[in-house]
Amino acid sequence: LDDTAQSLHATALEKGFWEPINRMDAKDYFIFYAKQLMMIDSEVTEVLEALRKQKGSQAVVEELSDILIRVLDLYAGMLNRGEITESLHEVFLKKANFNKTRDRLHGVKG
């Protein structure tokens, strides 16, 4: 995951999706990350639209891919800026294994 994230982030940098952090004050910093997260949210909405409009398997999988691309790009960007330090690959595996031990529906009733 980490290597793929770096490759995706390099493309995002090349295409202008990231601004140098030294150009941002605290408000701009928050707004920048809000926009990054909203781009992930918009990709989720596009999956829903593909399902609603019955666009087929290919369209759904393409939109799911866009979610992963945005998430991995965000991770690599934050890692490269020193804002996070953990390996996504390692934390992902740890979290996936932990989820195997959790109760059905993580204990939520309903």
Secondary structure as UniProt FT lines:
FT   HELIX           2..14
FT   TURN            15..16
FT   HELIX           21..23
FT   HELIX           26..52
FT   TURN            53..54
FT   HELIX           57..80
FT   TURN            81..82
FT   HELIX           88..99
FT   TURN            100..101
FT   HELIX           104..107
//
